[in-house]
């Protein structure tokens, strides 16, 4: 009897240890994005990753639409994911204000959880001090490459449209400085135009009405060989609409996607193609060419927001399973490529413009530019070496 009890106890101990080992191996990943109404592409990317791995593994959350006034709610939403004992990684895209503090609180409670920030709104050195990994669009390289692409397409003037709040962000102000310097290099005229902030009293309708009214005047003033860029999503649709009507070029949006501004400007209903970016791009390209815009309008073939949500989550999974290195740009690009087949990515470590020091855990990434109706389509932007001097321009 004693031998039997001893054997039974041994079996129970083995089973208990096996159960603990299984629990330790279980991996849950949390993805926090804006809502469908405010950040549809970001949310769709999170849903695509969840569809791959299942709702039991991937937990989705959203922060408030009015995130600037509800920072505490944002923090609670992010930190709440750490209550799950199997949670091993939390991705926030876009990493709005409050994300840095949330990551600090997560790390205090659960230092084992990987914290990834996609498209951070807070200062990069600040959020980089709390996150394991930060990935933003490459505002430095793109500032140079967008101008270079416009030059290659025959543009002689580049018109940058923004407002004071956005120009207060380091990422956007540095990009403007890079764009100005690149225009000088390529013999182009650089112009700054101001439009209403959609978060001001005029709201989105007022800001869009301003663009609709002013864009034809700008095109008449600067000529049809002028290229346009705006820093706000709400400005993009009316700008595209008028450029298609009156002439001018549009290389790519601030956060590029075939869905950014194009469907509204072209009157397209792409509901049936949701998540299928090859089909979405084909539909948008056909409509642009039908309007006579071939060779003048560009984008990234796959949505940036969609790819960041899914790609960062995939990178976290790869790191947790030992297949990738946390701070390897090639591994990050490979994870992004899972959700953007056929499109090339490039990037580099973030460089502090004041000190010239590169960050180990903060990366700036970009996808190749796709010009609709243009022979070859892709411009090969990811193969161009951006001169080192531009990385410290400010």
C-alpha positions as CSV (number, residue, x, y, z in Angstrom):
1,X,0.0,0.0,0.0
2,X,2.8,2.4,0.9
3,X,4.6,1.6,-2.4
4,X,1.3,2.3,-4.2
5,X,0.8,5.6,-2.5
6,X,4.4,6.6,-3.1
7,X,4.0,5.7,-6.8
8,X,0.7,7.6,-7.0
9,X,2.3,10.6,-5.4
10,X,5.2,10.5,-7.8
11,X,2.8,10.3,-10.8
12,X,0.8,13.3,-9.4
13,X,4.0,15.3,-9.0
14,X,5.1,14.5,-12.6
15,X,1.6,15.5,-13.9
16,X,1.7,18.7,-11.8
17,X,5.1,19.6,-13.1
18,X,4.0,18.9,-16.6
19,X,0.9,21.2,-16.1
20,X,3.2,24.0,-14.8
21,X,5.5,23.6,-17.8
22,X,2.6,23.7,-20.2
23,X,1.3,26.9,-18.5
24,X,4.7,28.4,-18.8
25,X,4.9,27.7,-22.4
26,X,1.5,29.2,-23.2
27,X,1.9,32.5,-25.0
28,X,-0.8,35.2,-25.1
29,X,-0.3,38.5,-27.1
30,X,-2.3,41.6,-26.6
31,X,-2.8,44.3,-29.3
32,X,-4.2,47.7,-28.5
33,X,-5.3,50.0,-31.3
34,X,-7.7,52.9,-32.0
35,X,-11.3,52.1,-32.9
36,X,-12.6,51.1,-36.3
37,X,-14.0,54.7,-36.7
38,X,-10.7,56.4,-36.0
39,X,-8.0,53.8,-37.0
40,X,-9.6,51.2,-39.2
41,X,-6.4,49.9,-40.8
42,X,-4.7,49.5,-37.4
43,X,-7.6,47.6,-36.0
44,X,-8.0,45.4,-39.1
45,X,-4.3,44.4,-38.8
46,X,-4.9,43.4,-35.2
47,X,-7.9,41.3,-36.3
48,X,-5.8,39.7,-39.1
49,X,-3.2,38.5,-36.6
50,X,-5.9,37.3,-34.2
51,X,-7.5,35.3,-37.1
52,X,-4.1,33.6,-37.7
53,X,-3.6,32.5,-34.1
54,X,-7.1,32.5,-32.5
55,X,-9.0,34.5,-30.0
56,X,-7.6,32.4,-27.1
57,X,-4.1,33.5,-27.9
58,X,-4.5,37.0,-29.2
59,X,-6.4,39.6,-27.1
60,X,-7.6,42.8,-28.6
61,X,-8.3,46.2,-27.0
62,X,-9.0,49.7,-28.1
63,X,-8.1,53.1,-26.6
64,X,-10.7,55.9,-26.5
65,X,-11.3,58.0,-29.7
66,X,-10.7,61.1,-27.7
67,X,-7.4,59.8,-26.3
68,X,-5.9,63.2,-25.6
69,X,-8.6,63.8,-22.9
70,X,-8.8,60.2,-21.7
71,X,-5.1,59.3,-21.0
72,X,-5.9,57.5,-17.8
73,X,-8.4,55.2,-19.6
74,X,-5.7,54.4,-22.2
75,X,-3.3,53.5,-19.5
76,X,-5.9,51.3,-17.8
77,X,-6.7,49.5,-21.1
78,X,-3.0,48.7,-21.7
79,X,-2.1,47.7,-18.2
80,X,-5.2,45.6,-17.8
81,X,-3.8,43.1,-20.3
82,X,-1.0,42.2,-17.8
83,X,-3.7,40.6,-15.6
84,X,-3.6,37.6,-17.9
85,X,-0.9,35.2,-16.4
86,X,-0.1,33.9,-19.9
87,X,0.3,37.4,-21.5
88,X,3.8,37.6,-22.9
89,X,3.7,40.6,-25.2
90,X,1.7,43.8,-25.5
91,X,1.7,45.8,-28.8
92,X,0.2,49.3,-29.0
93,X,-0.4,50.9,-32.4
94,X,-0.6,53.8,-32.6
95,X,1.2,54.4,-29.3
96,X,-0.8,57.5,-28.2
97,X,0.0,59.6,-25.2
98,X,-0.2,57.5,-22.0
99,X,1.6,54.5,-23.6
100,X,4.9,55.2,-22.0
101,X,3.4,55.4,-18.5
102,X,1.3,52.2,-19.2
103,X,4.5,50.3,-20.3
104,X,6.2,51.4,-17.1
105,X,3.4,50.1,-15.0
106,X,3.3,46.8,-16.9
107,X,7.0,46.4,-16.4
108,X,6.7,47.0,-12.7
109,X,4.1,44.3,-12.4
110,X,5.3,41.9,-15.1
111,X,8.9,42.5,-16.3
112,X,8.6,39.4,-18.4
113,X,6.1,41.0,-20.8
114,X,7.5,42.4,-24.0
115,X,6.2,45.9,-24.7
116,X,6.2,47.1,-28.3
117,X,5.1,50.6,-29.5
118,X,4.1,51.2,-33.1
119,X,4.0,54.7,-34.5
120,X,4.6,56.4,-31.2
121,X,3.0,59.9,-30.6
122,X,5.3,60.5,-27.6
123,X,8.9,61.6,-27.9
124,X,10.9,58.6,-29.2
125,X,13.6,58.7,-26.5
126,X,10.9,58.9,-23.8
127,X,8.9,56.0,-25.0
128,X,12.0,54.1,-25.9
129,X,13.0,54.3,-22.2
130,X,9.9,52.2,-21.2
131,X,9.3,50.0,-24.3
132,X,11.3,47.0,-25.4
133,X,10.9,48.0,-29.0
134,X,9.6,51.1,-30.8
135,X,8.9,51.2,-34.6
136,X,7.8,54.4,-36.3
137,X,7.6,55.3,-40.0
138,X,11.0,56.5,-41.2
139,X,10.4,60.3,-41.2
140,X,14.0,60.9,-42.0
141,X,14.6,58.6,-44.9
142,X,11.1,59.2,-46.3
143,X,11.6,63.0,-46.1
144,X,14.5,62.5,-48.6
145,X,13.0,59.7,-50.7
146,X,9.6,61.4,-51.2
147,X,11.4,64.4,-52.6
148,X,13.7,62.2,-54.7
149,X,10.7,60.3,-56.1
150,X,8.9,63.6,-57.0
151,X,12.0,64.7,-58.8
152,X,12.3,61.5,-60.7
153,X,8.7,61.9,-61.8
154,X,9.4,65.3,-63.2
155,X,8.1,67.6,-60.4
156,X,9.7,71.0,-59.9
157,X,7.8,72.1,-56.8
158,X,6.9,70.4,-53.5
159,X,4.1,71.7,-51.4
160,X,3.9,70.7,-47.7
161,X,0.5,71.2,-46.0
162,X,0.3,71.2,-42.2
163,X,-0.6,73.2,-39.0
164,X,1.3,74.4,-35.8
165,X,0.3,71.4,-33.6
166,X,1.8,68.9,-36.0
167,X,4.9,71.0,-36.6
168,X,5.5,70.8,-32.8
169,X,6.2,67.1,-33.2
170,X,9.9,66.2,-33.6
171,X,9.1,63.6,-36.2
172,X,7.3,66.1,-38.4
173,X,9.5,69.1,-37.9
174,X,12.6,67.0,-38.7
175,X,10.9,65.6,-41.8
176,X,10.2,69.1,-43.0
177,X,13.9,70.0,-42.5
178,X,14.9,67.0,-44.5
179,X,12.5,67.7,-47.3
180,X,13.8,71.3,-47.6
181,X,17.3,70.1,-47.8
182,X,16.4,67.4,-50.4
183,X,14.6,70.0,-52.5
184,X,17.8,72.1,-52.5
185,X,19.8,69.0,-53.5
186,X,17.5,68.2,-56.4
187,X,16.9,71.8,-57.5
188,X,13.2,71.9,-56.5
189,X,11.2,74.7,-54.9
190,X,9.9,73.9,-51.4
191,X,6.7,75.6,-50.2
192,X,4.9,75.5,-46.8
193,X,1.1,75.9,-46.8
194,X,-1.0,76.0,-43.6
195,X,-4.4,74.4,-43.3
196,X,-6.8,74.3,-40.3
197,X,-6.2,71.7,-37.6
198,X,-9.1,69.2,-37.7
199,X,-9.1,69.1,-33.9
200,X,-9.7,72.9,-33.7
201,X,-13.2,74.5,-33.6
202,X,-13.7,74.1,-37.4
203,X,-13.5,70.3,-37.0
204,X,-12.9,67.8,-39.8
205,X,-15.7,69.3,-42.1
206,X,-14.2,72.8,-41.9
207,X,-10.6,71.5,-42.4
208,X,-11.7,69.5,-45.5
209,X,-13.7,72.4,-46.9
210,X,-10.6,74.5,-46.7
211,X,-8.5,72.0,-48.7
212,X,-11.2,71.7,-51.3
213,X,-11.3,75.4,-51.8
214,X,-7.5,76.1,-51.7
215,X,-6.1,73.1,-53.6
216,X,-7.2,74.4,-57.1
217,X,-5.6,77.8,-56.2
218,X,-2.4,76.1,-55.2
219,X,-2.3,74.1,-58.4
220,X,-2.8,77.2,-60.5
221,X,-0.1,79.0,-58.5
222,X,2.5,76.3,-58.4
223,X,1.8,74.5,-61.7
224,X,0.8,71.0,-62.6
225,X,4.3,69.7,-62.0
226,X,3.9,70.4,-58.3
227,X,3.7,67.5,-55.8
228,X,1.7,67.7,-52.5
229,X,2.0,66.2,-49.1
230,X,-0.2,66.7,-46.0
231,X,0.5,65.7,-42.4
232,X,-3.1,65.0,-41.5
233,X,-5.3,62.1,-42.6
234,X,-8.5,64.2,-42.7
235,X,-6.8,66.5,-45.3
236,X,-5.8,63.7,-47.6
237,X,-9.1,62.8,-49.2
238,X,-10.1,66.3,-50.3
239,X,-6.5,67.0,-51.5
240,X,-6.5,63.8,-53.6
241,X,-10.0,64.7,-55.0
242,X,-8.7,68.1,-56.2
243,X,-5.4,66.8,-57.5
244,X,-7.3,64.2,-59.6
245,X,-9.5,67.0,-61.0
246,X,-7.0,69.8,-61.5
247,X,-3.6,68.2,-61.9
248,X,-0.5,67.8,-59.7
249,X,1.3,64.9,-58.0
250,X,0.8,63.0,-54.8
251,X,3.7,60.6,-53.9
252,X,2.4,59.0,-50.8
253,X,0.4,59.9,-47.6
254,X,1.8,60.6,-44.2
255,X,0.9,57.1,-43.1
256,X,0.5,55.4,-46.5
257,X,-2.3,53.0,-47.6
258,X,-4.4,52.4,-50.7
259,X,-7.3,53.1,-48.3
260,X,-5.9,56.5,-47.1
261,X,-8.1,59.1,-48.9
262,X,-8.4,57.3,-52.2
263,X,-11.7,55.5,-51.8
264,X,-13.5,58.7,-50.7
265,X,-11.8,60.8,-53.4
266,X,-12.7,58.3,-56.1
267,X,-16.2,57.3,-54.8
268,X,-15.2,53.7,-54.3
269,X,-16.9,51.1,-52.1
270,X,-14.3,48.6,-51.1
271,X,-16.2,46.8,-48.4
272,X,-16.1,43.5,-50.2
273,X,-12.3,43.7,-50.4
274,X,-11.7,44.4,-46.7
275,X,-8.3,43.1,-45.7
276,X,-7.4,42.0,-49.3
277,X,-4.8,44.7,-50.2
278,X,-4.0,43.3,-53.6
279,X,-7.6,43.6,-54.6
280,X,-7.9,47.0,-52.9
281,X,-4.9,48.4,-54.7
282,X,-6.0,47.0,-58.1
283,X,-9.4,48.7,-57.7
284,X,-7.9,52.1,-56.6
285,X,-5.3,52.0,-59.4
286,X,-7.9,51.3,-62.0
287,X,-10.0,54.2,-60.8
288,X,-7.0,56.6,-60.6
289,X,-6.0,55.7,-64.2
290,X,-9.6,56.1,-65.4
291,X,-9.4,59.7,-64.0
292,X,-6.2,60.3,-66.0
293,X,-3.9,60.1,-62.9
294,X,-1.5,57.4,-64.1
295,X,2.1,58.0,-63.1
296,X,1.1,60.9,-60.7
297,X,-0.4,59.2,-57.7
298,X,1.4,56.9,-55.2
299,X,1.0,54.9,-52.0
300,X,2.4,51.9,-50.2
301,X,0.9,48.8,-51.7
302,X,-0.1,47.6,-48.2
303,X,-1.5,49.7,-45.4
304,X,1.2,50.9,-43.0
305,X,-1.2,50.8,-40.0
306,X,-2.5,47.3,-40.9
307,X,1.1,46.0,-41.3
308,X,2.4,47.5,-38.1
309,X,-0.4,46.0,-35.9
310,X,0.0,42.5,-37.4
311,X,3.8,42.7,-38.1
312,X,4.8,43.8,-34.7
313,X,2.7,41.1,-33.1
314,X,4.3,38.5,-35.5
315,X,7.7,39.8,-34.5
316,X,6.8,39.4,-30.8
317,X,5.7,35.9,-31.4
318,X,8.9,35.1,-33.3
319,X,11.0,36.5,-30.5
320,X,9.1,34.6,-27.8
321,X,9.5,31.3,-29.7
322,X,13.2,32.0,-30.3
323,X,13.0,32.4,-34.0
324,X,14.0,36.1,-34.1
325,X,16.2,38.6,-32.3
326,X,14.3,41.5,-30.7
327,X,16.5,44.3,-32.1
328,X,17.3,42.9,-35.6
329,X,15.9,45.1,-38.4
330,X,15.9,42.2,-40.8
331,X,13.8,40.1,-38.5
332,X,11.4,43.0,-38.0
333,X,11.2,43.4,-41.8
334,X,10.5,39.7,-42.2
335,X,7.6,39.8,-39.8
336,X,6.1,42.8,-41.6
337,X,6.5,41.0,-44.9
338,X,4.2,38.2,-43.7
339,X,1.4,40.8,-44.1
340,X,2.7,42.6,-47.1
341,X,3.9,40.0,-49.6
342,X,5.8,41.3,-52.6
343,X,6.5,44.7,-51.0
344,X,10.0,45.5,-49.8
345,X,10.8,47.1,-46.4
346,X,13.8,49.0,-45.2
347,X,14.8,51.0,-42.1
348,X,17.4,51.9,-39.6
349,X,17.9,52.8,-35.9
350,X,16.6,56.1,-34.8
351,X,19.3,58.7,-34.5
352,X,19.1,61.6,-32.0
353,X,19.6,64.7,-34.1
354,X,21.2,66.6,-31.2
355,X,23.7,63.9,-30.0
356,X,24.1,61.8,-33.2
357,X,23.6,58.7,-31.0
358,X,21.6,55.8,-32.4
359,X,19.0,54.0,-30.3
360,X,19.3,50.3,-29.9
361,X,15.6,49.6,-29.5
362,X,14.0,52.3,-31.7
363,X,13.6,51.7,-35.4
364,X,12.4,53.8,-38.3
365,X,10.9,51.7,-41.1
366,X,9.4,52.3,-44.6
367,X,7.9,50.4,-47.5
368,X,8.7,50.9,-51.2
369,X,6.7,53.5,-52.9
370,X,4.1,52.3,-55.5
371,X,3.2,54.7,-58.3
372,X,-0.2,53.8,-59.9
373,X,-0.2,53.3,-63.6
374,X,3.6,53.8,-63.8
375,X,5.7,51.2,-65.6
376,X,7.3,49.0,-63.0
377,X,5.0,50.5,-60.3
378,X,7.5,50.3,-57.5
379,X,10.1,53.1,-57.4
380,X,12.9,51.1,-55.7
381,X,13.0,53.5,-52.8
382,X,14.0,50.7,-50.4
383,X,17.2,50.1,-52.4
384,X,18.4,53.7,-52.3
385,X,21.0,54.6,-49.8
386,X,20.0,57.8,-48.0
387,X,23.0,60.1,-47.5
388,X,24.1,59.9,-43.9
389,X,24.0,63.7,-43.5
390,X,20.2,63.7,-43.6
391,X,19.9,61.7,-40.4
392,X,21.1,64.6,-38.3
393,X,19.3,67.4,-40.2
394,X,16.9,69.3,-38.0
